[in-house]
Amino acid sequence: MTVHTIEAADLSALVGRYDVFFVDQFGVLHDGHKAYPGAIEGLERLKASGGTIVLLSNSGRRARPNEERMLRLGFQPRSWDLFVSSGEVAWRKFAGETAEPGLKPGAKCLLLSRENDRSAVEGLDLELVEDGAKAEIVLLSGSEGDRHPLDYYRRLLEPAARAGAPLVCTNPDKIMLTATGPTFGAGRIAELYAELGGKVEWIGKPYPEIYQAALDLAGNPRLDRVVGIGDSIEHDVVGAKNAGIASALVRSGILADLDRAGLEALYCRHGARPDHVLSRFVFPAR
C-alpha cells in the first residue's frame, strides 16, 4: 500500500487522528542544551489534548536522568506520561527483569558512555574494566565524538572485538547533535565494532524491542491510534513502520536543512516514508 505523506506546519494535524504519541526528544524537543522554540508549550498542549504522551528516546541513559534533563531545560513533568529510553530497556533486560536472562553476575564490562554517565550500569552486578582485551561484554551507551575522533574508539575496541566480546549498543543514533554541531553518534561506533569483526546487539529505535516495551507500558493501545514523532527517517520513521504505527517526521533536527529531493532520496534509501511531515513541534499561536 502506498503511503501518502501529509505535510503540515504544526501538531494540530495529529490531534484527533491519534490517541498515543511516541515523541522523540533530541532534534524534536531540544538539542541537548536548550529547548526548541515552542516545544515546551507544544508538549504541554499535546498532553492537554487528551493524548497519552510517551517520550521515546535513543538515549543510553536510563529514564530518570533523561527526565531530570528535560526538567532542567524547562519542560514540565505533567506534560508526559511515560519516559522510555533505550538505556532503560537495556538496564531492565540486563537486570533480569524481562523474560530473557540477565547478565552473568560479576561480568567484566567495558562501558562507553557520555559525560561519565553510569546510570546504564547502576545497580548491576558488573565489574567495570578499561582494557578492551579484558572485557567480557562492551556496553556502548553514548558517544563522545565531539571530544574524540573515531580512530580513538577503533584503538579502544579492537582488542575487545578480537577477544570475541559482544557489544550492546543502547543508542543506535549514528549522528548526534552537540554544542559544536553534528558529529558521529554511538551507532557509528557500533558499526565500527562490526567492521572490526565484533558482534553487535542493538537496543533502541528502529529495532522492535523498545517499541514493544513502550506499547506494553502504554497499555497495548490499538496500533492505528499510535504515532511516532521524530526527526530521523532511519530511526523514527523506519522504526514506526516496523512497529506497525504511523510516523511524523519533524524538520527541526538532523534533517532541518535537507531539501525535498534530499528527503525523497532518504525515503528511497531506507524504504520508508512518513505519514506526516511537520515543520516544527509546535501548535498554532493562540
Secondary structure, DSSP 4 states (H G I P E B T S, - for coil): -PPPPEEESSGGGTBTTBSEEEE--BTTTB-SSSBPTTHHHHHHHHHHTT-EEEEEE--SS-HHHHHHHHHHTT--GGG-SEEEEHHHHHHHHHTT-SSS--PPTTEEEEEE-STT--TTTTT--EEE-S-GGG-SEEEE----TTTS-HHHHHHHHHHHHHHT--EEES---SEEEETTEEEE-HHHHHHHHHHTT--EEE-STTSHHHHHHHHHHTT---GGGEEEEES-IIIIIHHHHHHT-EEEEETTSTTTT--HHHHHHHHHHHT---SEEESSS-----
